[in-house]
């Protein structure tokens, strides 16, 4: 079974408990990371076409929709229909104008140069073929448009890194497994962070995919990183 099929099945299975566990296990710090990223995305007073890739249950999608100028078109795309079912309910409750569509992030169904902004919140490490996913996002981005990625990262400080690995590799799977009944999913999630390319390598991959002015910013001691590139 291809990695993306496994990913779809994994997130379909944990969708009912995902939001609750995500905020508990991140100590709600993820909310502050999204707010910082949204400032990079919704930084103009004109209406924007925004694609939120690997949107999951729509937290990032909703925050973007809240801050973008009136008339903006916000679209989320994800492999997992079960995650998006939860996201659609949240969008309705939040009262924002956004839609979620099922689709493959490595074979986007949109025309070339369709979006002013593309965001990915904690999902790019789940791409089966990262280079293809980056090139697809570059393809559907308009000239002058911006890609903003949030992704978990391994801290460089050795003391913080030791604590981080203890929490991610031991405590998180135990709690996640106990609450969701799927320990394997919460063993995969931290392992995927450890196997993600380091910042320098990932920035090079963004540049090779056609992005310019690529930069990154470490957030909360490097637990999370924000990557930004333009077309």
C-alpha positions in Angstrom: 0.0 0.0 0.0 1.4 3.4 -1.0 2.3 5.8 1.8 -0.5 8.2 0.9 -3.1 5.4 1.2 -1.7 4.6 4.7 -1.8 8.3 5.6 -5.4 8.6 4.5 -6.4 5.5 6.5 -4.5 6.7 9.5 -6.1 10.2 9.6 -9.6 8.8 8.8 -9.2 6.6 11.9 -8.1 9.3 14.3 -10.3 12.1 13.0 -12.9 11.9 15.9 -10.2 12.6 18.5 -7.7 14.5 16.4 -8.5 18.1 17.5 -8.8 17.3 21.2 -5.5 15.4 21.3 -3.7 17.9 19.0 -4.3 20.8 21.3 -3.7 18.8 24.5 -0.4 17.3 23.3 0.9 20.6 21.9 -0.2 22.5 25.0 -2.2 24.8 22.6 1.1 26.3 21.4 0.1 25.4 17.9 -2.5 28.1 17.9 0.2 30.8 18.4 2.2 29.3 15.5 -0.8 29.5 13.2 -1.4 33.2 14.1 2.2 34.0 13.1 1.8 32.2 9.8 -1.5 33.9 9.0 0.2 37.3 9.3 2.4 36.1 6.4 -0.6 35.1 4.4 -3.4 37.6 5.0 -1.1 40.7 4.9 -2.9 42.6 2.2 -6.2 44.5 2.1 -7.1 43.0 -1.3 -9.1 39.8 -1.8 -6.9 36.7 -2.2 -7.4 33.2 -3.6 -5.8 30.9 -0.9 -5.3 27.2 -1.0 -4.7 25.4 2.3 -3.0 22.2 1.5 -3.3 19.1 3.8 -6.0 21.1 5.6 -7.1 18.3 7.9 -9.9 19.5 10.2 -9.5 23.1 9.0 -7.9 24.9 11.9 -5.5 26.8 9.6 -8.2 27.2 6.9 -10.5 28.9 9.5 -7.8 31.2 10.8 -6.9 32.3 7.3 -10.5 32.9 6.4 -11.0 35.1 9.5 -8.1 37.4 8.6 -8.3 37.6 4.8 -10.0 40.6 3.2 -13.6 40.5 2.2 -14.2 38.7 -1.1 -11.3 36.3 -0.6 -11.7 32.6 -1.7 -10.3 30.1 0.8 -10.1 26.5 -0.3 -8.8 23.6 1.8 -7.7 20.3 0.3 -6.9 17.0 2.0 -6.7 13.2 1.4 -8.9 12.4 4.5 -12.6 12.9 4.0 -13.2 12.1 7.7 -10.9 14.9 8.8 -12.7 17.3 6.5 -16.1 16.2 7.8 -15.0 17.5 11.2 -13.6 20.6 9.5 -16.8 21.5 7.6 -18.7 21.5 10.9 -16.1 23.8 12.5 -16.3 26.1 9.5 -20.0 26.3 9.8 -19.7 27.0 13.6 -17.1 29.7 13.0 -19.2 31.4 10.4 -16.4 31.9 7.9 -16.5 31.5 4.1 -14.3 28.6 3.2 -14.7 25.2 1.5 -12.9 21.9 1.9 -12.3 19.5 -1.0 -10.9 16.0 -1.1 -7.8 15.7 -3.3 -4.2 14.6 -3.7 -1.7 17.2 -2.7 0.8 15.7 -5.2 -1.7 16.0 -8.1 -3.6 19.2 -7.5 -6.7 19.5 -9.6 -6.4 23.2 -10.1 -5.2 25.1 -13.2 -1.7 26.7 -13.4 -1.5 30.0 -11.5 -4.8 29.7 -9.7 -3.9 31.0 -6.2 -2.2 34.1 -4.6 -1.3 32.2 -1.4 -0.7 28.5 -0.5 -0.4 27.3 3.1 0.5 24.0 4.6 0.0 23.5 8.4 1.8 20.5 9.8 1.1 18.3 6.8 4.0 18.6 4.4 5.9 15.9 6.1 3.2 13.4 5.2 3.7 13.9 1.5 4.7 10.6 -0.1 6.8 12.4 -2.7 7.9 15.8 -1.2 9.5 17.1 -4.4 6.4 16.5 -6.4 4.2 18.1 -3.8 6.4 21.2 -3.8 6.4 21.5 -7.6 2.6 21.1 -7.7 2.2 24.0 -5.2 4.6 26.1 -7.3 2.6 25.3 -10.4 -0.8 26.5 -9.1 0.7 29.6 -7.4 0.5 32.9 -9.3 3.6 34.9 -10.1 4.4 37.0 -7.0 2.4 34.6 -4.9 3.6 33.2 -1.6 3.9 29.7 0.0 3.8 29.5 3.8 4.5 26.2 5.5 4.4 25.4 9.2 6.1 22.2 10.2 7.2 20.6 13.4 11.0 20.4 13.8 13.7 18.9 15.9 15.3 21.6 18.2 19.0 22.2 17.7 19.7 22.8 21.4 20.8 19.4 22.9 19.0 19.8 26.2 15.7 20.9 24.6 16.2 18.2 21.9 16.5 15.5 24.6 13.3 16.6 26.4 11.6 16.9 23.0 12.4 13.4 22.0 11.4 12.0 25.4 8.0 13.7 25.1 7.5 12.9 21.4 8.7 9.3 21.4 7.5 8.1 24.8 4.8 10.3 26.3 2.9 11.4 23.2 2.3 7.8 21.9 1.2 6.6 25.3 -1.3 9.4 25.8 -2.5 9.5 22.2 -2.9 5.7 22.1 -4.8 5.7 25.4 -7.3 8.4 24.3 -7.7 7.4 20.6 -7.2 3.7 20.9 -4.6 3.9 18.0 -1.1 4.0 19.5 0.4 3.3 16.1 -0.9 6.6 14.7 0.8 8.5 17.6 4.0 6.6 17.0 4.0 7.5 13.4 3.4 11.2 13.9 6.6 11.9 16.0 8.6 9.6 13.8 7.6 11.5 10.7 9.0 14.7 12.4 12.3 13.0 13.0 12.6 11.8 9.4 11.7 15.2 7.9 14.6 16.9 6.1 16.5 19.4 8.3 15.8 23.1 7.6 18.7 23.7 5.2 17.9 20.7 3.1 14.2 21.5 3.0 14.9 25.1 1.9 17.0 23.8 -0.9 14.2 21.5 -2.0 11.9 24.5 -2.1 14.4 26.4 -4.2 14.8 23.4 -6.6 11.0 23.4 -6.9 11.1 26.9 -8.2 10.5 29.1 -5.1 12.5 32.3 -4.6 13.4 34.3 -1.5 13.1 31.2 0.6 13.5 31.8 4.3 12.7 30.0 7.6 12.0 31.1 11.1 12.3 28.9 14.2 9.4 29.1 16.6 9.3 28.1 20.3 13.0 27.0 20.6 12.8 25.3 17.1 10.0 22.9 18.0 8.2 24.4 15.0 9.5 26.2 11.9 7.8 28.5 9.4 9.1 28.3 5.8 8.2 31.0 3.3 8.9 31.2 -0.4 7.6 33.2 -3.3 7.1 32.6 -7.0 
